[in-house]
Amino acid sequence: MNKVRKIAFFGGTFDPVHDGHLEIAQKAVDQLDLDRVIFIPCRRSPHKSDAPGAEDLDRFRMLELATEDRPWAEVSDFELQRPPPSFTWETVRHFKEIFEESTRLFLLVGFDQWESLPRWKNVETLAHDVEFIVVGRSRQPEPREGYRAHFIEGNHPASASEIRKDLKGSRKASWLHKNVSRYISEKDLYSSVR
């Protein structure tokens, strides 16, 4: 009998990708026995008014560098190829058509995203298509009727906005994969962003 594949989507701006992102994905792989996590950088989140600090291609490349030593990780430019804003239900539907019908699909979200789900576009469609993996920090997420959800703990201190501040101030940023740190330095990313 064939093993049912488990694939999780992990979307975001990843501006830049940091150790906290990687730790969360690794915990999801370990705790839910996932076969793959697909990192999907978005052009612009419909829930954020400001554009990312790094260009699309740079954020994509940093994700490739950060995940190249993780056999379960993949990076997709699907949302980068589409006009903004990015809607998660459309992305999931695209991939759902590619995978075998028996594949179990998951969506990795943080506590804040879990709390805001009722405001997402076509959330009922999304809830039908995926099981949610909710990362709680200081507060434990509450189950929600009609949603299949798994809860994992995530307390990594990394923050993309703090990393960008450090880089703008010419300070060495913590919590970056060494190849990502080298790439940022070589390309002089974030030295002049907010």
TIMARKOL-990937 format. One record per residue: residue number from 1; x, y, z of N, C-alpha, C in turn. Coordinates in nm, 2 decimals. Layout:
# residues N
SITE  seq    n.xx    n.yy    n.zz   ca.xx   ca.yy   ca.zz    c.xx    c.yy    c.zz
SITE  NUM       X       Y       Z       X       Y       Z       X       Y       Z
...
This chain:
# residues 194
SITE  seq    n.xx    n.yy    n.zz   ca.xx   ca.yy   ca.zz    c.xx    c.yy    c.zz
SITE    1    0.08   -0.12    0.00    0.00    0.00    0.00    0.09    0.13    0.00
SITE    2    0.05    0.22   -0.08    0.13    0.34   -0.09    0.11    0.43    0.03
SITE    3    0.22    0.49    0.07    0.21    0.59    0.19    0.15    0.72    0.14
SITE    4    0.06    0.77    0.22    0.00    0.90    0.18    0.10    1.01    0.21
SITE    5    0.13    1.09    0.11    0.22    1.20    0.12    0.16    1.31    0.20
SITE    6    0.25    1.38    0.28    0.20    1.49    0.36    0.29    1.61    0.32
SITE    7    0.22    1.71    0.27    0.29    1.83    0.22    0.24    1.96    0.28
SITE    8    0.33    2.04    0.34    0.28    2.16    0.40    0.33    2.28    0.32
SITE    9    0.25    2.39    0.32    0.28    2.51    0.26    0.32    2.61    0.37
SITE   10    0.42    2.69    0.34    0.46    2.79    0.44    0.49    2.92    0.36
SITE   11    0.39    3.01    0.37    0.39    3.13    0.29    0.44    3.25    0.38
SITE   12    0.48    3.35    0.31    0.52    3.48    0.39    0.61    3.56    0.30
SITE   13    0.65    3.68    0.36    0.74    3.76    0.28    0.88    3.71    0.29
SITE   14    0.92    3.65    0.41    1.05    3.60    0.43    1.16    3.71    0.39
SITE   15    1.15    3.82    0.47    1.22    3.94    0.43    1.31    3.99    0.55
SITE   16    1.42    3.91    0.58    1.47    3.79    0.52    1.42    3.66    0.59
SITE   17    1.44    3.55    0.53    1.42    3.42    0.59    1.52    3.41    0.71
SITE   18    1.48    3.36    0.82    1.57    3.35    0.94    1.55    3.22    1.01
SITE   19    1.64    3.20    1.11    1.64    3.07    1.18    1.50    3.03    1.24
SITE   20    1.43    3.13    1.28    1.29    3.11    1.34    1.20    3.04    1.24
SITE   21    1.21    3.08    1.11    1.13    3.02    1.01    1.17    2.87    0.99
SITE   22    1.30    2.85    0.99    1.35    2.72    0.97    1.32    2.62    1.08
SITE   23    1.33    2.68    1.20    1.30    2.60    1.32    1.15    2.56    1.32
SITE   24    1.06    2.65    1.29    0.92    2.62    1.29    0.89    2.51    1.18
SITE   25    0.95    2.52    1.06    0.93    2.42    0.96    0.98    2.28    1.00
SITE   26    1.10    2.28    1.07    1.16    2.16    1.11    1.07    2.09    1.22
SITE   27    1.02    2.17    1.31    0.93    2.12    1.41    0.80    2.05    1.35
SITE   28    0.75    2.12    1.25    0.63    2.07    1.18    0.67    1.94    1.11
SITE   29    0.78    1.93    1.04    0.83    1.81    0.98    0.84    1.69    1.08
SITE   30    0.90    1.72    1.19    0.93    1.62    1.30    0.80    1.58    1.36
SITE   31    0.71    1.67    1.40    0.59    1.63    1.48    0.48    1.58    1.40
SITE   32    0.47    1.61    1.27    0.36    1.56    1.18    0.41    1.47    1.08
SITE   33    0.54    1.43    1.08    0.59    1.34    0.98    0.57    1.39    0.84
SITE   34    0.60    1.51    0.81    0.57    1.57    0.68    0.68    1.52    0.58
SITE   35    0.64    1.50    0.46    0.73    1.47    0.35    0.80    1.59    0.29
SITE   36    0.73    1.70    0.29    0.78    1.82    0.23    0.72    1.94    0.28
SITE   37    0.80    2.05    0.29    0.75    2.18    0.32    0.78    2.27    0.20
SITE   38    0.68    2.33    0.14    0.70    2.42    0.03    0.70    2.57    0.08
SITE   39    0.81    2.63    0.08    0.82    2.77    0.12    0.77    2.86    0.00
SITE   40    0.68    2.95    0.02    0.62    3.03   -0.09    0.63    3.18   -0.05
SITE   41    0.74    3.24   -0.10    0.74    3.39   -0.08    0.64    3.46   -0.16
SITE   42    0.57    3.55   -0.09    0.46    3.63   -0.17    0.52    3.76   -0.21
SITE   43    0.46    3.82   -0.32    0.50    3.95   -0.36    0.45    4.05   -0.26
SITE   44    0.33    4.04   -0.22    0.28    4.13   -0.11    0.16    4.07   -0.05
SITE   45    0.16    4.06    0.08    0.05    4.01    0.16   -0.07    4.10    0.15
SITE   46   -0.19    4.05    0.13   -0.31    4.14    0.14   -0.33    4.20    0.27
SITE   47   -0.26    4.15    0.38   -0.28    4.20    0.51   -0.17    4.30    0.55
SITE   48   -0.08    4.33    0.46    0.03    4.42    0.49    0.03    4.53    0.38
SITE   49    0.04    4.65    0.42    0.03    4.76    0.32    0.17    4.79    0.26
SITE   50    0.28    4.77    0.33    0.41    4.80    0.28    0.47    4.69    0.20
SITE   51    0.55    4.72    0.10    0.62    4.62    0.02    0.74    4.57    0.09
SITE   52    0.78    4.45    0.05    0.90    4.39    0.12    1.02    4.48    0.10
SITE   53    1.12    4.47    0.19    1.24    4.55    0.18    1.34    4.50    0.07
SITE   54    1.34    4.37    0.05    1.43    4.31   -0.06    1.34    4.27   -0.18
SITE   55    1.41    4.27   -0.29    1.34    4.24   -0.42    1.30    4.09   -0.41
SITE   56    1.20    4.06   -0.50    1.14    3.93   -0.50    1.25    3.82   -0.53
SITE   57    1.33    3.85   -0.63    1.44    3.75   -0.66    1.53    3.73   -0.55
SITE   58    1.57    3.83   -0.47    1.66    3.82   -0.36    1.59    3.74   -0.25
SITE   59    1.47    3.76   -0.22    1.40    3.68   -0.11    1.39    3.54   -0.15
SITE   60    1.36    3.51   -0.28    1.35    3.38   -0.33    1.49    3.31   -0.32
SITE   61    1.60    3.38   -0.36    1.73    3.32   -0.35    1.77    3.29   -0.21
SITE   62    1.74    3.38   -0.12    1.78    3.36    0.02    1.71    3.24    0.08
SITE   63    1.58    3.21    0.04    1.51    3.09    0.08    1.58    2.97    0.02
SITE   64    1.62    2.98   -0.10    1.69    2.86   -0.16    1.82    2.83   -0.08
SITE   65    1.90    2.94   -0.05    2.02    2.92    0.03    2.00    2.86    0.17
SITE   66    1.89    2.91    0.23    1.86    2.87    0.37    1.82    2.73    0.38
SITE   67    1.76    2.68    0.27    1.70    2.54    0.28    1.77    2.44    0.20
SITE   68    1.88    2.48    0.13    1.95    2.38    0.04    2.00    2.26    0.11
SITE   69    2.02    2.26    0.24    2.07    2.14    0.32    1.96    2.07    0.39
SITE   70    1.83    2.10    0.35    1.72    2.03    0.41    1.64    1.96    0.30
SITE   71    1.65    1.83    0.30    1.60    1.75    0.19    1.44    1.76    0.18
SITE   72    1.38    1.80    0.29    1.23    1.81    0.28    1.18    1.94    0.24
SITE   73    1.27    2.04    0.21    1.23    2.17    0.18    1.24    2.20    0.03
SITE   74    1.14    2.28   -0.01    1.13    2.32   -0.15    1.09    2.47   -0.15
SITE   75    1.13    2.55   -0.25    1.10    2.69   -0.26    1.02    2.71   -0.39
SITE   76    0.91    2.77   -0.39    0.83    2.79   -0.51    0.81    2.94   -0.54
SITE   77    0.82    2.98   -0.66    0.80    3.12   -0.70    0.66    3.14   -0.76
SITE   78    0.57    3.05   -0.73    0.44    3.06   -0.78    0.37    3.20   -0.76
SITE   79    0.38    3.25   -0.63    0.31    3.38   -0.60    0.39    3.49   -0.66
SITE   80    0.52    3.48   -0.67    0.61    3.58   -0.73    0.58    3.61   -0.88
SITE   81    0.52    3.50   -0.94    0.49    3.51   -1.08    0.35    3.57   -1.11
SITE   82    0.28    3.59   -1.00    0.14    3.64   -1.02    0.13    3.78   -0.98
SITE   83    0.03    3.86   -1.03    0.02    4.00   -0.98   -0.03    4.00   -0.84
SITE   84    0.02    4.09   -0.76   -0.02    4.10   -0.62   -0.17    4.15   -0.61
SITE   85   -0.23    4.13   -0.49   -0.18    4.06   -0.38   -0.20    3.91   -0.39
SITE   86   -0.14    3.84   -0.30   -0.14    3.69   -0.30   -0.25    3.64   -0.21
SITE   87   -0.34    3.55   -0.26   -0.44    3.49   -0.17   -0.41    3.34   -0.16
SITE   88   -0.40    3.30   -0.03   -0.36    3.17    0.00   -0.45    3.06   -0.06
SITE   89   -0.58    3.08   -0.06   -0.67    2.98   -0.11   -0.64    2.95   -0.26
SITE   90   -0.60    3.06   -0.34   -0.57    3.04   -0.48   -0.44    2.96   -0.50
SITE   91   -0.34    2.99   -0.41   -0.22    2.92   -0.42   -0.24    2.77   -0.39
SITE   92   -0.31    2.74   -0.28   -0.34    2.60   -0.24   -0.41    2.53   -0.35
SITE   93   -0.51    2.59   -0.41   -0.59    2.53   -0.52   -0.50    2.49   -0.64
SITE   94   -0.40    2.58   -0.67   -0.31    2.55   -0.78   -0.23    2.43   -0.75
SITE   95   -0.17    2.41   -0.63   -0.09    2.30   -0.60   -0.18    2.17   -0.58
SITE   96   -0.30    2.19   -0.53   -0.39    2.08   -0.51   -0.42    2.00   -0.64
SITE   97   -0.42    2.08   -0.75   -0.45    2.02   -0.88   -0.32    1.94   -0.93
SITE   98   -0.21    1.97   -0.88   -0.08    1.90   -0.92   -0.06    1.77   -0.85
SITE   99   -0.10    1.77   -0.72   -0.07    1.65   -0.63   -0.17    1.55   -0.65
SITE  100   -0.13    1.42   -0.61   -0.23    1.31   -0.61   -0.34    1.34   -0.51
SITE  101   -0.46    1.29   -0.54   -0.58    1.32   -0.46   -0.56    1.27   -0.32
SITE  102   -0.48    1.17   -0.30   -0.46    1.12   -0.16   -0.37    1.20   -0.08
SITE  103   -0.29    1.30   -0.14   -0.20    1.38   -0.06   -0.27    1.46    0.04
SITE  104   -0.21    1.46    0.16   -0.27    1.54    0.27   -0.19    1.68    0.27
SITE  105   -0.27    1.78    0.26   -0.21    1.92    0.25   -0.23    1.99    0.38
SITE  106   -0.12    2.06    0.42   -0.12    2.14    0.54   -0.08    2.28    0.51
SITE  107   -0.12    2.38    0.60   -0.08    2.51    0.59   -0.02    2.56    0.72
SITE  108    0.10    2.60    0.72    0.17    2.64    0.84    0.14    2.79    0.86
SITE  109    0.08    2.82    0.98    0.05    2.96    1.01    0.09    3.00    1.15
SITE  110    0.11    3.12    1.18    0.14    3.17    1.31    0.01    3.20    1.39
SITE  111    0.02    3.22    1.52   -0.09    3.25    1.60   -0.18    3.36    1.55
SITE  112   -0.11    3.47    1.51   -0.18    3.59    1.47   -0.26    3.56    1.34
SITE  113   -0.20    3.48    1.25   -0.28    3.45    1.13   -0.40    3.36    1.16
SITE  114   -0.38    3.27    1.26   -0.49    3.18    1.30   -0.60    3.26    1.35
SITE  115   -0.57    3.36    1.43   -0.67    3.45    1.49   -0.75    3.53    1.38
SITE  116   -0.67    3.57    1.28   -0.74    3.65    1.17   -0.80    3.57    1.06
SITE  117   -0.80    3.44    1.06   -0.85    3.36    0.95   -0.99    3.39    0.91
SITE  118   -1.08    3.43    1.00   -1.22    3.46    0.95   -1.22    3.58    0.85
SITE  119   -1.12    3.66    0.85   -1.11    3.77    0.76   -1.04    3.74    0.63
SITE  120   -0.99    3.62    0.61   -0.92    3.58    0.49   -1.02    3.56    0.38
SITE  121   -0.98    3.58    0.26   -1.07    3.56    0.14   -1.09    3.41    0.12
SITE  122   -1.21    3.37    0.10   -1.25    3.23    0.07   -1.19    3.13    0.17
SITE  123   -1.20    3.17    0.30   -1.14    3.08    0.40   -1.21    2.95    0.41
SITE  124   -1.34    2.94    0.37   -1.41    2.81    0.38   -1.35    2.71    0.28
SITE  125   -1.31    2.76    0.16   -1.25    2.68    0.06   -1.11    2.63    0.11
SITE  126   -1.04    2.72    0.17   -0.91    2.69    0.23   -0.92    2.59    0.34
SITE  127   -1.01    2.60    0.42   -1.03    2.51    0.54   -1.07    2.37    0.48
SITE  128   -1.14    2.36    0.37   -1.17    2.24    0.31   -1.05    2.17    0.25
SITE  129   -0.95    2.25    0.20   -0.84    2.19    0.13   -0.72    2.15    0.22
SITE  130   -0.71    2.22    0.33   -0.59    2.20    0.41   -0.62    2.17    0.56
SITE  131   -0.52    2.11    0.62   -0.52    2.10    0.77   -0.42    2.21    0.81
SITE  132   -0.45    2.29    0.91   -0.37    2.40    0.96   -0.27    2.35    1.06
SITE  133   -0.15    2.40    1.05   -0.04    2.38    1.15   -0.02    2.51    1.22
SITE  134   -0.07    2.53    1.34   -0.07    2.66    1.40    0.05    2.66    1.50
SITE  135    0.13    2.77    1.49    0.25    2.78    1.58    0.21    2.88    1.68
SITE  136    0.21    2.84    1.81    0.18    2.93    1.92    0.31    2.97    1.99
SITE  137    0.31    3.09    2.03    0.43    3.14    2.11    0.39    3.15    2.25
SITE  138    0.35    3.26    2.30    0.32    3.27    2.44    0.18    3.23    2.47
SITE  139    0.09    3.23    2.37   -0.05    3.19    2.39   -0.08    3.07    2.31
SITE  140   -0.16    2.98    2.37   -0.20    2.86    2.31   -0.32    2.88    2.22
SITE  141   -0.31    2.85    2.09   -0.43    2.87    2.00   -0.55    2.79    2.04
SITE  142   -0.66    2.84    2.02   -0.79    2.77    2.05   -0.83    2.70    1.92
SITE  143   -0.88    2.57    1.94   -0.94    2.51    1.82   -1.06    2.59    1.77
SITE  144   -1.09    2.57    1.64   -1.19    2.64    1.57   -1.28    2.54    1.50
SITE  145   -1.41    2.55    1.52   -1.50    2.45    1.46   -1.50    2.46    1.31
SITE  146   -1.49    2.35    1.24   -1.49    2.35    1.10   -1.35    2.35    1.04
SITE  147   -1.25    2.36    1.13   -1.11    2.37    1.08   -1.03    2.25    1.14
SITE  148   -0.96    2.18    1.06   -0.87    2.07    1.11   -0.74    2.14    1.14
SITE  149   -0.69    2.13    1.27   -0.57    2.20    1.31   -0.49    2.11    1.40
SITE  150   -0.36    2.14    1.39   -0.25    2.08    1.47   -0.18    2.20    1.53
SITE  151   -0.14    2.19    1.66   -0.08    2.30    1.73    0.06    2.26    1.77
SITE  152    0.16    2.35    1.74    0.30    2.32    1.78    0.35    2.45    1.84
SITE  153    0.45    2.43    1.93    0.51    2.54    2.01    0.62    2.60    1.93
SITE  154    0.63    2.73    1.92    0.74    2.80    1.85    0.78    2.92    1.93
SITE  155    0.89    2.92    1.99    0.94    3.03    2.07    1.07    3.10    2.03
SITE  156    1.11    3.07    1.90    1.23    3.13    1.86    1.23    3.28    1.86
SITE  157    1.33    3.35    1.91    1.33    3.49    1.93    1.35    3.57    1.80
SITE  158    1.38    3.51    1.69    1.41    3.59    1.56    1.29    3.67    1.52
SITE  159    1.33    3.79    1.46    1.23    3.88    1.41    1.28    3.94    1.28
SITE  160    1.21    3.93    1.17    1.26    3.98    1.04    1.28    4.14    1.06
SITE  161    1.18    4.20    1.12    1.19    4.35    1.13    1.31    4.39    1.22
SITE  162    1.34    4.32    1.32    1.46    4.35    1.40    1.59    4.32    1.33
SITE  163    1.59    4.21    1.25    1.71    4.18    1.16    1.73    4.29    1.06
SITE  164    1.63    4.34    1.00    1.64    4.45    0.90    1.69    4.58    0.97
SITE  165    1.65    4.61    1.09    1.70    4.72    1.17    1.85    4.71    1.20
SITE  166    1.89    4.59    1.24    2.03    4.57    1.26    2.11    4.59    1.14
SITE  167    2.06    4.53    1.03    2.14    4.54    0.90    2.14    4.69    0.85
SITE  168    2.04    4.76    0.87    2.03    4.90    0.83    2.13    4.98    0.91
SITE  169    2.15    4.95    1.04    2.24    5.02    1.13    2.38    4.96    1.12
SITE  170    2.41    4.88    1.02    2.54    4.83    0.99    2.59    4.73    1.11
SITE  171    2.49    4.68    1.18    2.52    4.58    1.28    2.51    4.44    1.23
SITE  172    2.58    4.35    1.28    2.57    4.21    1.24    2.44    4.16    1.29
SITE  173    2.37    4.10    1.20    2.23    4.04    1.24    2.25    3.90    1.29
SITE  174    2.18    3.87    1.39    2.17    3.73    1.44    2.06    3.65    1.37
SITE  175    2.06    3.52    1.39    1.95    3.43    1.35    1.94    3.42    1.20
SITE  176    2.05    3.43    1.13    2.05    3.41    0.98    2.14    3.29    0.95
SITE  177    2.10    3.21    0.86    2.18    3.10    0.80    2.30    3.17    0.74
SITE  178    2.42    3.11    0.76    2.54    3.17    0.71    2.54    3.20    0.57
SITE  179    2.48    3.12    0.48    2.48    3.15    0.34    2.39    3.27    0.31
SITE  180    2.28    3.29    0.39    2.19    3.40    0.37    2.26    3.53    0.42
SITE  181    2.33    3.52    0.53    2.41    3.63    0.58    2.51    3.68    0.48
SITE  182    2.58    3.58    0.42    2.68    3.62    0.31    2.61    3.68    0.19
SITE  183    2.50    3.63    0.15    2.43    3.68    0.03    2.38    3.83    0.06
SITE  184    2.33    3.85    0.18    2.29    3.99    0.21    2.40    4.08    0.21
SITE  185    2.52    4.04    0.26    2.64    4.12    0.26    2.69    4.15    0.12
SITE  186    2.69    4.05    0.04    2.74    4.06   -0.10    2.65    4.15   -0.18
SITE  187    2.52    4.14   -0.16    2.42    4.22   -0.24    2.39    4.36   -0.17
SITE  188    2.45    4.38   -0.05    2.42    4.50    0.02    2.27    4.52    0.04
SITE  189    2.20    4.42    0.08    2.06    4.43    0.11    2.03    4.49    0.24
SITE  190    1.92    4.56    0.25    1.86    4.62    0.37    1.94    4.74    0.43
SITE  191    2.05    4.78    0.37    2.13    4.89    0.42    2.05    5.02    0.42
SITE  192    1.95    5.03    0.33    1.88    5.16    0.32    1.73    5.14    0.33
SITE  193    1.68    5.03    0.39    1.54    5.01    0.40    1.49    5.05    0.54
SITE  194    1.36    5.06    0.56    1.30    5.10    0.68    1.33    5.00    0.79
